[in-house]
Amino acid sequence: NVYYMFFAYILKSMKDEKYYYGSTDNIVDRVIYHNKKKVKSTKSRVPLILHYSEEFETRAEAVRRERFFKYIDGYLWLKNEKII
């Protein structure tokens, strides 16, 4: 039985110190992809580092967590936990 992992992640731009929230099934390749300027919303902000990630068993859970980070409740949670 193959076991897949999915991730909700936060990248931090070393250029402008801002964050990017996303989800993926391959976090290493995704960070590389971002840093190769292949993602429209981050290509002008490279280099990017993986700042934070959480692991999930399903894509739906990872996407749900990514969306949470993007809303005020998630932002406040990330601040409260001193993640951002």
KOLSE-954204 format. One record per atom (N, C-alpha, C): residue in one letter; residue number from 1; x, y, z. Coordinates in steps of 0.02 Angstrom, whole numbers. Layout:
! KOLSE-954204
{'A'; NUM; {X; Y; Z}}
...
! end
This chain:
! KOLSE-954204
{'N'; 1; {42; -59; 0}}
{'N'; 1; {0; 0; 0}}
{'N'; 1; {45; 62; 0}}
{'V'; 2; {38; 104; -51}}
{'V'; 2; {78; 164; -57}}
{'V'; 2; {47; 218; -13}}
{'Y'; 3; {91; 252; 23}}
{'Y'; 3; {68; 303; 70}}
{'Y'; 3; {90; 371; 45}}
{'Y'; 4; {43; 414; 29}}
{'Y'; 4; {58; 480; 4}}
{'Y'; 4; {52; 532; 60}}
{'M'; 5; {94; 582; 55}}
{'M'; 5; {88; 637; 102}}
{'M'; 5; {76; 701; 63}}
{'F'; 6; {39; 745; 93}}
{'F'; 6; {25; 810; 64}}
{'F'; 6; {44; 862; 116}}
{'F'; 7; {61; 921; 92}}
{'F'; 7; {87; 973; 136}}
{'F'; 7; {52; 1039; 125}}
{'A'; 8; {40; 1075; 179}}
{'A'; 8; {24; 1146; 177}}
{'A'; 8; {90; 1178; 198}}
{'Y'; 9; {110; 1230; 161}}
{'Y'; 9; {176; 1259; 175}}
{'Y'; 9; {175; 1335; 173}}
{'I'; 10; {225; 1363; 204}}
{'I'; 10; {235; 1435; 202}}
{'I'; 10; {307; 1447; 180}}
{'L'; 11; {314; 1486; 127}}
{'L'; 11; {380; 1507; 104}}
{'L'; 11; {391; 1578; 127}}
{'K'; 12; {453; 1595; 139}}
{'K'; 12; {471; 1663; 157}}
{'K'; 12; {520; 1689; 104}}
{'S'; 13; {505; 1748; 78}}
{'S'; 13; {549; 1780; 29}}
{'S'; 13; {607; 1812; 65}}
{'M'; 14; {668; 1797; 43}}
{'M'; 14; {727; 1829; 71}}
{'M'; 14; {736; 1899; 41}}
{'K'; 15; {698; 1913; -11}}
{'K'; 15; {702; 1978; -44}}
{'K'; 15; {659; 2030; -8}}
{'D'; 16; {596; 2013; 6}}
{'D'; 16; {551; 2062; 37}}
{'D'; 16; {524; 2042; 105}}
{'E'; 17; {547; 1984; 131}}
{'E'; 17; {527; 1960; 198}}
{'E'; 17; {453; 1942; 204}}
{'K'; 18; {418; 1937; 147}}
{'K'; 18; {347; 1920; 149}}
{'K'; 18; {338; 1845; 141}}
{'Y'; 19; {276; 1822; 155}}
{'Y'; 19; {261; 1751; 155}}
{'Y'; 19; {216; 1732; 96}}
{'Y'; 20; {222; 1668; 76}}
{'Y'; 20; {180; 1639; 25}}
{'Y'; 20; {153; 1574; 53}}
{'Y'; 21; {88; 1563; 46}}
{'Y'; 21; {56; 1503; 72}}
{'Y'; 21; {36; 1457; 14}}
{'G'; 22; {49; 1392; 21}}
{'G'; 22; {32; 1346; -32}}
{'G'; 22; {21; 1276; -5}}
{'S'; 23; {6; 1230; -52}}
{'S'; 23; {0; 1159; -34}}
{'S'; 23; {27; 1118; -92}}
{'T'; 24; {51; 1058; -77}}
{'T'; 24; {83; 1016; -127}}
{'T'; 24; {89; 944; -103}}
{'D'; 25; {106; 899; -149}}
{'D'; 25; {120; 830; -129}}
{'D'; 25; {196; 816; -130}}
{'N'; 26; {236; 865; -152}}
{'N'; 26; {309; 856; -152}}
{'N'; 26; {340; 923; -133}}
{'I'; 27; {353; 930; -70}}
{'I'; 27; {375; 995; -44}}
{'I'; 27; {445; 1015; -68}}
{'V'; 28; {490; 967; -75}}
{'V'; 28; {558; 983; -98}}
{'V'; 28; {556; 1010; -170}}
{'D'; 29; {522; 973; -214}}
{'D'; 29; {517; 995; -283}}
{'D'; 29; {480; 1061; -290}}
{'R'; 30; {430; 1071; -247}}
{'R'; 30; {391; 1133; -251}}
{'R'; 30; {432; 1194; -234}}
{'V'; 31; {474; 1189; -183}}
{'V'; 31; {517; 1246; -164}}
{'V'; 31; {566; 1260; -220}}
{'I'; 32; {594; 1208; -250}}
{'I'; 32; {640; 1217; -306}}
{'I'; 32; {603; 1252; -364}}
{'Y'; 33; {542; 1229; -378}}
{'Y'; 33; {501; 1258; -432}}
{'Y'; 33; {490; 1333; -421}}
{'H'; 34; {473; 1351; -359}}
{'H'; 34; {464; 1422; -342}}
{'H'; 34; {529; 1460; -355}}
{'N'; 35; {585; 1433; -334}}
{'N'; 35; {649; 1468; -340}}
{'N'; 35; {675; 1471; -411}}
{'K'; 36; {647; 1430; -455}}
{'K'; 36; {665; 1434; -527}}
{'K'; 36; {621; 1485; -563}}
{'K'; 37; {582; 1523; -524}}
{'K'; 37; {538; 1576; -550}}
{'K'; 37; {483; 1550; -596}}
{'K'; 38; {458; 1490; -580}}
{'K'; 38; {405; 1458; -620}}
{'K'; 38; {335; 1474; -594}}
{'V'; 39; {331; 1508; -536}}
{'V'; 39; {266; 1525; -507}}
{'V'; 39; {257; 1600; -511}}
{'K'; 40; {204; 1620; -547}}
{'K'; 40; {192; 1690; -562}}
{'K'; 40; {193; 1735; -499}}
{'S'; 41; {160; 1713; -446}}
{'S'; 41; {153; 1757; -388}}
{'S'; 41; {217; 1762; -345}}
{'T'; 42; {266; 1720; -358}}
{'T'; 42; {328; 1724; -317}}
{'T'; 42; {391; 1736; -358}}
{'K'; 43; {385; 1737; -425}}
{'K'; 43; {447; 1741; -465}}
{'K'; 43; {487; 1804; -454}}
{'S'; 44; {455; 1859; -435}}
{'S'; 44; {492; 1921; -423}}
{'S'; 44; {517; 1925; -351}}
{'R'; 45; {505; 1872; -312}}
{'R'; 45; {522; 1875; -241}}
{'R'; 45; {574; 1824; -220}}
{'V'; 46; {607; 1792; -268}}
{'V'; 46; {658; 1742; -251}}
{'V'; 46; {720; 1778; -225}}
{'P'; 47; {760; 1744; -182}}
{'P'; 47; {753; 1675; -161}}
{'P'; 47; {701; 1667; -106}}
{'L'; 48; {672; 1607; -105}}
{'L'; 48; {622; 1589; -55}}
{'L'; 48; {648; 1530; -15}}
{'I'; 49; {632; 1530; 49}}
{'I'; 49; {650; 1473; 91}}
{'I'; 49; {586; 1443; 120}}
{'L'; 50; {590; 1378; 135}}
{'L'; 50; {534; 1345; 168}}
{'L'; 50; {534; 1368; 240}}
{'H'; 51; {483; 1405; 260}}
{'H'; 51; {479; 1434; 326}}
{'H'; 51; {443; 1388; 375}}
{'Y'; 52; {391; 1354; 350}}
{'Y'; 52; {348; 1313; 393}}
{'Y'; 52; {309; 1264; 350}}
{'S'; 53; {295; 1204; 376}}
{'S'; 53; {252; 1157; 340}}
{'S'; 53; {217; 1111; 388}}
{'E'; 54; {160; 1086; 366}}
{'E'; 54; {122; 1036; 403}}
{'E'; 54; {105; 980; 354}}
{'E'; 55; {104; 918; 380}}
{'E'; 55; {92; 859; 339}}
{'E'; 55; {21; 834; 347}}
{'F'; 56; {-8; 809; 292}}
{'F'; 56; {-76; 783; 293}}
{'F'; 56; {-81; 719; 252}}
{'E'; 57; {-131; 679; 265}}
{'E'; 57; {-140; 617; 228}}
{'E'; 57; {-177; 627; 163}}
{'T'; 58; {-215; 681; 157}}
{'T'; 58; {-253; 693; 95}}
{'T'; 58; {-240; 763; 68}}
{'R'; 59; {-247; 769; 2}}
{'R'; 59; {-240; 834; -30}}
{'R'; 59; {-291; 884; -3}}
{'A'; 60; {-352; 859; 7}}
{'A'; 60; {-406; 903; 32}}
{'A'; 60; {-388; 935; 99}}
{'E'; 61; {-358; 896; 143}}
{'E'; 61; {-338; 924; 209}}
{'E'; 61; {-284; 977; 201}}
{'A'; 62; {-236; 964; 157}}
{'A'; 62; {-181; 1012; 147}}
{'A'; 62; {-208; 1077; 117}}
{'V'; 63; {-254; 1071; 68}}
{'V'; 63; {-283; 1130; 37}}
{'V'; 63; {-324; 1169; 88}}
{'R'; 64; {-362; 1134; 130}}
{'R'; 64; {-402; 1166; 182}}
{'R'; 64; {-357; 1205; 230}}
{'R'; 65; {-300; 1177; 248}}
{'R'; 65; {-253; 1211; 293}}
{'R'; 65; {-221; 1272; 259}}
{'E'; 66; {-204; 1265; 195}}
{'E'; 66; {-177; 1321; 157}}
{'E'; 66; {-227; 1379; 157}}
{'R'; 67; {-290; 1364; 145}}
{'R'; 67; {-342; 1415; 144}}
{'R'; 67; {-349; 1448; 213}}
{'F'; 68; {-345; 1407; 265}}
{'F'; 68; {-348; 1433; 334}}
{'F'; 68; {-294; 1485; 345}}
{'F'; 69; {-232; 1470; 323}}
{'F'; 69; {-177; 1517; 331}}
{'F'; 69; {-192; 1584; 297}}
{'K'; 70; {-229; 1582; 242}}
{'K'; 70; {-241; 1642; 202}}
{'K'; 70; {-296; 1687; 230}}
{'Y'; 71; {-335; 1662; 278}}
{'Y'; 71; {-389; 1702; 307}}
{'Y'; 71; {-367; 1730; 374}}
{'I'; 72; {-404; 1778; 399}}
{'I'; 72; {-385; 1814; 460}}
{'I'; 72; {-376; 1767; 520}}
{'D'; 73; {-419; 1718; 529}}
{'D'; 73; {-412; 1671; 585}}
{'D'; 73; {-346; 1634; 582}}
{'G'; 74; {-328; 1612; 522}}
{'G'; 74; {-264; 1577; 513}}
{'G'; 74; {-205; 1623; 524}}
{'Y'; 75; {-210; 1684; 498}}
{'Y'; 75; {-157; 1733; 507}}
{'Y'; 75; {-146; 1746; 582}}
{'L'; 76; {-200; 1756; 618}}
{'L'; 76; {-195; 1768; 690}}
{'L'; 76; {-167; 1708; 727}}
{'W'; 77; {-186; 1647; 705}}
{'W'; 77; {-159; 1586; 735}}
{'W'; 77; {-84; 1582; 723}}
{'L'; 78; {-63; 1595; 661}}
{'L'; 78; {9; 1593; 644}}
{'L'; 78; {47; 1645; 685}}
{'K'; 79; {19; 1704; 695}}
{'K'; 79; {51; 1756; 736}}
{'K'; 79; {55; 1734; 809}}
{'N'; 80; {-1; 1708; 835}}
{'N'; 80; {-5; 1686; 904}}
{'N'; 80; {45; 1630; 919}}
{'E'; 81; {54; 1585; 871}}
{'E'; 81; {101; 1530; 880}}
{'E'; 81; {173; 1550; 864}}
{'K'; 82; {182; 1614; 846}}
{'K'; 82; {248; 1641; 829}}
{'K'; 82; {280; 1606; 769}}
{'I'; 83; {238; 1585; 722}}
{'I'; 83; {262; 1553; 661}}
{'I'; 83; {280; 1607; 610}}
{'I'; 84; {240; 1660; 609}}
{'I'; 84; {256; 1717; 565}}
{'I'; 84; {261; 1780; 608}}
! end
